[in-house]
Amino acid sequence: MIQAGIEKRSFELPHNGGQIWCEHLDGMGKFETEVVEKFTGDISFFSRPSVSSFMIINLDRTDITEHITGTIVTNILEIDKVFRKIAFVGVDIRWRKAFGDLKRKGIAIKFLSDYEKAKEWMF
């Protein structure tokens, strides 16, 4: 099951007349290094100007750590690209504050437990 999470590709999804970047870091359990490597490997894709400024980061069934939250927040804050909305799926309440720094960059963020609801929140 963890192998399936590691090999799951992130992609841009057409939805309701727009596009959403779907960052799949879900189903990776305790594999912190692999989560970080997958996220940092995808930065070159989702940071391009032609890719959507709406993003879902799916962390469902992945054990979130300070290293994972720090990597995500630091990299998004350092990217020149403007993100309008980021929905986090599968982030329990104790980790939500760690992602709150993204609001400094003017990004609307929301925490949801359902991937479909995250897509609907975008548009």
GIBELHU-V910147 format. One record per residue. N is the residue number from 1. SS is DSSP state (H for helix, E for strand, - for the rest). PHI is phi in whole degrees, 0 to 359 (* if undefined). Layout:
# GIBELHU-V910147
N&SS&PHI / N&SS&PHI
This chain:
# GIBELHU-V910147
1&-&* / 2&H&298 / 3&H&303 / 4&H&297 / 5&H&295 / 6&H&293 / 7&H&274 / 8&-&294 / 9&-&273 / 10&-&274 / 11&E&198 / 12&E&264 / 13&E&245 / 14&E&287 / 15&E&204 / 16&-&49 / 17&-&82 / 18&E&228 / 19&E&233 / 20&E&229 / 21&E&280 / 22&E&251 / 23&E&268 / 24&E&266 / 25&-&243 / 26&-&271 / 27&-&69 / 28&-&254 / 29&E&52 / 30&-&269 / 31&-&276 / 32&H&304 / 33&H&301 / 34&H&293 / 35&H&297 / 36&H&297 / 37&H&297 / 38&H&295 / 39&H&298 / 40&H&294 / 41&H&292 / 42&H&274 / 43&H&305 / 44&H&297 / 45&H&276 / 46&H&281 / 47&-&272 / 48&-&294 / 49&-&300 / 50&-&281 / 51&-&267 / 52&-&310 / 53&-&267 / 54&E&254 / 55&E&221 / 56&E&247 / 57&E&250 / 58&E&265 / 59&-&243 / 60&-&299 / 61&-&63 / 62&E&238 / 63&-&283 / 64&-&283 / 65&-&229 / 66&H&299 / 67&H&296 / 68&H&293 / 69&H&297 / 70&H&299 / 71&H&296 / 72&H&295 / 73&H&296 / 74&H&301 / 75&H&293 / 76&H&294 / 77&H&294 / 78&H&276 / 79&-&287 / 80&-&290 / 81&-&297 / 82&-&267 / 83&-&258 / 84&-&271 / 85&E&218 / 86&E&228 / 87&E&257 / 88&E&254 / 89&E&249 / 90&-&83 / 91&-&259 / 92&-&283 / 93&H&302 / 94&H&290 / 95&H&257 / 96&H&297 / 97&H&299 / 98&H&299 / 99&H&270 / 100&H&299 / 101&H&300 / 102&H&296 / 103&H&295 / 104&H&301 / 105&H&271 / 106&-&81 / 107&-&272 / 108&E&283 / 109&E&236 / 110&E&213 / 111&E&249 / 112&E&227 / 113&-&259 / 114&-&238 / 115&H&298 / 116&H&295 / 117&H&293 / 118&H&296 / 119&H&297 / 120&H&295 / 121&H&294 / 122&H&296 / 123&-&230
